[in-house]
Amino acid sequence: ANKDKSERTRVHQLLKSLPYIQSKTNAASCIEAEIASQKFIKQRWPKSRGAYLKFILSKRGIDSIECLNKLNRKLRLNSNKTFNLAGTKDKHAITSQFVTAYHIDCHALKRAVQSMSHY
């Protein structure tokens, strides 16, 4: 029984590496796999990447929170937990500060920044 379970586990791990494939073991100990609609499955973040992207936010004429909220909208994200920073910077000054972004690809971030009017 343990050998069967370890074999099923390996098959599940293989299937999990494929995009849009969901698998489960049914009551008869058989693996069921199905193709999930892109609309209903969350894209998995690759384990080979770090969870956080660290970058320097340089801006002027906008406060840090408002700037990160605009980035969130450009990236089409619903979460306010995507970006983390230590403190806010003056809206009227030209400032720079470190920011971390959770599960954000650097190329997607670059495109979002380029599509914004510069602050």
Steps between C-alpha positions, in 0.01 A plus 500: 500500500783742584669422168176577314464827688858608427447422129177701497681787674766503226230502230318786675826698521561447129147608413528803729797624295277526192297820457122474537503133609325410822521151647353313793484143628146360499341250743630206293861633540514596133638834384254727323645786295317776322583808302384804692379812330750785521218710638461280809856404590758721662833499318764337722805705593814303406684372806829567322436876530524693818167606645597869519628749245696786658519829312558870556197724462598851386219750469390861531165675525324193644517329837633145528167332578318668211784406263491133608119496471533622140757226432260246651226613260738495200597144592126416535543374855232510767723458802636784713761254629704485179740779593682564828701804596637655816326833552372752250684780326407863446261555210675819386862387520694286256552183704628144469438203725522121499178310430432127485235344277355155571476264200552775241706437189760773434393528133134550597605767750710675237208504252267637768742780588554589135125527444462754783563868462827563682496652847 
